[in-house]
Amino acid sequence: MRTGTRPGSTETAPARYCRQVPTEPLRCAGALIVDDDGRIFIQRRSPDRVIFPNCWDIVGGHVEPGESVEEALRREVTEETGWSISHVLGQVGEHRWSGDDGRDRLETDFLVRVDGDLARPRLEVGRHTEFRWLAEEEIALLDEHRDVNDGLIRRIAENGFAALHSIGL
């Protein structure tokens, strides 16, 4: 038997691997939740998370199979905060990035309004440890615990604040 083949198979291990590895980036949806004061909701990821441990982040996550980006956006907001989206104010950007897990991602971020008690989000236990409403002048906080060359979440928030200005909020 040749190295890298299964008994009864002529397919090599590299060929099997190539069929299993996605060629497209993982799709993600991000929510820049805005309040009446023009602040954006952020939450701290728990220290044991694989990607961006102990970092401030916006609400969001991966698009599940059979789900649209907007459906994922709505699901993630509810899962991570207990709130529901009342208005999608607009798309603020798309970003390609790779996580510490080596997977490539394409994230579409939206500026949104939500229904619910904005003072009492229901954070996902074990996934997020705290939250706050970020004013534009506090944006440097997003660099905390991040690689100095990353800047991803800061760029996303800057796009969100720019979008808020463009619609007069």
QUISUL-V817504 format. One record per pair of residues at least 12 apart in sequence whose ideal C-beta (glycine too) atoms are under 10 Angstrom apart, sorted by the first residue. I is the first residue (numbers start at 0). GAP is how many residues later the second one is. D is the distance in whole Angstrom. If there is no record, write none. Layout:
BEGIN
I;GAP;D
I;GAP;D
END
This chain:
BEGIN
3;12;9
3;13;10
20;82;10
21;81;8
21;82;9
22;81;10
23;80;8
23;82;8
24;71;7
24;72;9
24;73;9
24;78;8
24;79;4
24;80;5
24;81;4
24;82;9
25;35;10
25;36;6
25;37;8
25;73;9
25;75;10
25;77;6
25;78;7
25;79;5
25;80;7
25;81;9
26;35;7
26;36;4
26;37;9
26;40;9
26;41;9
26;42;6
26;45;8
26;78;8
26;79;6
26;80;8
26;81;8
27;32;6
27;33;6
27;34;6
27;35;7
27;41;8
27;44;8
27;45;10
27;48;9
27;66;10
27;67;9
27;69;9
27;71;10
27;77;5
27;78;7
27;79;4
27;80;7
27;81;9
28;30;9
28;31;5
28;32;7
28;33;8
28;34;6
28;38;9
28;39;9
28;40;5
28;41;7
28;42;8
28;43;4
28;44;4
28;45;9
28;46;9
28;47;6
28;48;9
28;78;7
28;79;6
28;80;8
28;81;7
29;27;9
29;28;5
29;29;7
29;30;4
29;31;8
29;39;10
29;42;10
29;43;8
29;46;8
29;62;9
29;63;9
29;64;10
29;65;8
29;77;5
29;78;7
29;79;4
29;80;7
29;82;10
29;123;9
29;126;7
29;130;9
30;27;6
30;28;4
30;29;6
30;30;10
30;41;10
30;42;6
30;43;9
30;45;7
30;46;5
30;49;8
30;50;9
30;52;10
30;54;7
30;57;9
30;78;8
30;79;6
30;80;8
30;81;5
30;83;8
30;129;10
31;26;6
31;27;8
31;28;9
31;57;9
31;58;10
31;60;6
31;61;10
31;77;6
31;78;7
31;79;5
31;80;7
31;102;10
31;124;7
31;125;7
31;127;8
31;128;4
31;129;9
31;131;8
31;132;9
32;25;8
32;26;6
32;44;7
32;47;10
32;48;7
32;50;7
32;52;8
32;77;10
32;78;8
32;79;6
32;80;8
32;81;5
32;83;10
32;85;8
32;88;9
32;100;9
32;127;9
33;53;10
33;55;7
33;77;6
33;78;7
33;79;6
33;80;9
33;99;9
33;126;7
33;127;9
33;129;9
33;130;6
33;133;10
33;135;7
34;78;9
34;79;9
34;83;6
34;84;10
34;98;6
34;134;10
35;77;9
35;82;9
35;133;9
36;81;10
36;96;7
36;98;8
36;132;10
37;95;10
37;97;8
37;98;7
37;123;8
37;126;6
37;127;9
37;131;5
38;79;10
38;93;9
38;94;4
38;95;6
38;96;5
38;97;8
38;99;9
38;122;9
38;125;9
39;18;7
39;19;10
39;71;9
39;92;10
39;93;7
39;94;5
39;95;8
39;96;8
39;98;10
39;99;9
39;102;10
39;116;9
39;117;6
39;120;6
39;121;7
39;124;8
40;17;7
40;18;7
40;36;10
40;39;10
40;40;7
40;42;9
40;71;10
40;73;8
40;77;8
40;80;7
40;90;7
40;91;8
40;92;6
40;93;8
41;13;10
41;14;5
41;15;7
41;16;6
41;17;9
41;86;10
41;88;9
41;89;7
41;90;6
41;91;8
41;92;5
41;96;9
41;99;8
41;100;7
41;111;8
41;115;8
42;12;10
42;13;7
42;14;6
42;15;8
42;16;7
42;37;7
42;38;8
42;78;8
42;80;6
42;81;9
42;84;9
42;85;4
42;86;8
42;87;7
42;88;4
42;89;8
43;12;6
43;13;8
43;79;9
43;84;6
43;85;5
43;86;5
43;87;7
43;88;8
43;100;9
43;101;9
44;12;5
44;82;7
44;83;6
44;84;8
44;100;9
45;77;10
45;78;9
45;79;9
45;80;6
45;81;6
45;82;6
45;83;5
45;84;10
46;82;8
46;98;9
47;78;8
47;79;9
48;51;9
48;77;9
48;78;7
48;79;9
48;80;10
49;49;7
49;50;6
49;51;6
50;46;10
50;47;10
50;48;4
50;49;5
50;50;6
50;52;9
50;54;9
51;47;8
51;48;8
51;93;8
51;94;7
51;95;10
51;98;9
51;100;9
51;101;8
52;47;8
52;92;8
53;75;8
53;90;8
53;91;5
53;92;10
54;87;8
54;88;9
54;89;7
54;90;5
54;91;6
54;92;10
54;95;9
54;97;10
54;98;7
55;74;9
55;75;9
55;76;8
55;78;8
55;85;6
55;86;5
55;87;9
55;88;6
55;89;8
55;90;8
55;97;7
55;98;10
55;101;9
56;23;10
56;71;8
56;85;8
56;89;10
56;95;10
56;96;6
56;99;9
57;18;10
57;22;10
57;49;10
57;51;7
57;52;10
57;76;9
57;84;9
57;95;7
57;98;6
57;99;7
57;102;8
58;14;9
58;17;6
58;18;6
58;19;10
58;20;9
58;21;5
58;22;6
58;24;9
58;53;9
58;55;9
58;62;9
58;65;10
58;69;9
58;72;10
59;12;8
59;13;7
59;16;5
59;17;8
59;20;8
59;47;7
59;48;9
59;49;7
59;50;9
59;96;9
60;12;9
60;14;8
60;15;5
60;16;10
60;18;8
60;19;8
60;46;10
60;66;10
61;14;9
61;41;10
61;43;8
61;45;9
62;12;9
62;13;9
62;43;9
62;44;10
62;45;9
63;12;10
68;22;9
68;25;10
68;37;10
68;38;9
68;39;5
68;41;9
69;15;9
69;18;7
69;21;10
69;38;9
69;40;8
71;36;9
72;12;7
72;15;7
72;35;8
72;36;9
72;37;6
72;39;7
73;14;9
73;38;9
76;33;10
76;35;7
76;37;6
76;39;9
76;44;10
77;36;9
77;38;9
77;44;9
78;43;9
78;45;6
78;48;9
79;41;8
79;42;8
79;43;7
79;44;5
79;47;8
79;48;7
79;51;10
80;33;7
80;35;7
80;37;9
80;39;10
80;40;4
80;41;6
80;42;7
80;43;9
80;47;9
80;50;8
81;32;10
81;34;6
81;35;9
81;38;8
81;39;6
81;40;3
81;41;8
81;42;9
82;29;9
82;30;10
82;31;4
82;32;6
82;33;4
82;34;8
82;35;8
82;37;10
82;38;7
82;39;8
83;30;6
83;31;5
83;32;7
84;25;9
84;27;5
84;28;7
84;29;6
84;30;8
84;31;10
85;26;8
85;27;5
85;28;6
85;29;5
85;30;9
86;24;9
86;25;7
86;26;4
86;27;9
86;28;9
87;22;5
87;23;8
87;24;5
87;25;8
88;21;7
88;22;4
88;23;6
88;24;7
88;71;10
88;74;7
88;75;8
88;78;7
88;80;8
89;20;7
89;21;6
89;22;9
89;73;6
89;76;9
89;77;7
90;17;6
90;18;7
90;19;5
90;20;8
90;68;10
90;72;9
91;16;9
91;17;5
91;18;6
91;19;5
91;20;10
91;64;7
91;65;9
91;66;9
91;67;4
91;68;5
91;69;9
91;70;8
91;71;5
91;72;9
91;74;10
92;14;8
92;15;8
92;16;5
92;17;9
92;18;10
92;62;8
92;63;7
92;65;10
92;66;5
92;67;9
92;69;9
92;70;9
93;12;6
93;13;7
93;14;5
93;15;7
93;65;10
94;12;5
94;13;8
94;14;7
94;57;6
94;58;10
94;60;7
94;61;7
94;64;9
95;56;10
96;53;9
96;55;6
96;56;10
96;59;10
99;47;10
106;45;9
106;49;8
108;46;10
108;47;5
108;48;9
108;50;7
108;51;7
108;54;9
109;50;9
109;53;9
110;48;9
110;49;6
110;50;10
110;51;10
110;52;5
110;53;7
110;55;10
110;56;8
110;58;9
111;48;10
112;56;10
117;15;8
118;12;10
118;14;9
133;23;7
133;26;9
133;27;9
134;26;9
135;21;8
135;22;9
135;24;9
135;25;5
135;26;10
135;28;8
135;29;9
136;24;10
137;19;10
138;14;10
138;15;6
138;18;6
138;19;7
138;21;10
138;22;7
139;14;8
140;12;10
140;13;9
140;16;9
141;12;5
141;13;9
141;14;9
141;15;6
141;16;9
END
